[in-house]
Amino acid sequence: MEIKGAALLLSALGHEARLSIFRLLVEAGPAGLNAGAISEALAMPPASASFHLAHLSRVGLIQGQRTHRFIHYSANFAGMDGLIDFLTRNCCQGEACLPLTGACDTRQKRRQRAAGD
């Protein structure tokens, strides 16, 4: 990821409503949520939720999948992982200095555990 791409993603997350939507979708996992459930969970008018969902989708932080008359949204975990990697790359010259991030169960950590088993 380059700095312009990271700035675009961070700008999208810089709005309270969009950050709330993104965090809700991250918590929901790969299954995601439909637009109505997102709107209801965040007590957000459907038109506002739709506007913010479209913005997050446009920058690639989430994706929507139409199922009949509903759109089901989920977080783009690969994109989120790329942004976190960009933000923490070469942090503290390789020293473990991010205890909260280090405690997260990442894909890489799961692969390392699986390889060790």
Secondary structure, DSSP 8 states (H G I E B T S, - for coil): --HHHHHHHHHHHTSHHHHHHHHHHHHH-TT-EEHHHHHHHTT--HHHHHHHHHHHHHHTSEEEEEETTEEEEEE-HHHHHHHHHHHHTTGGGG----HHHHTS--HHHHHHHHHH-
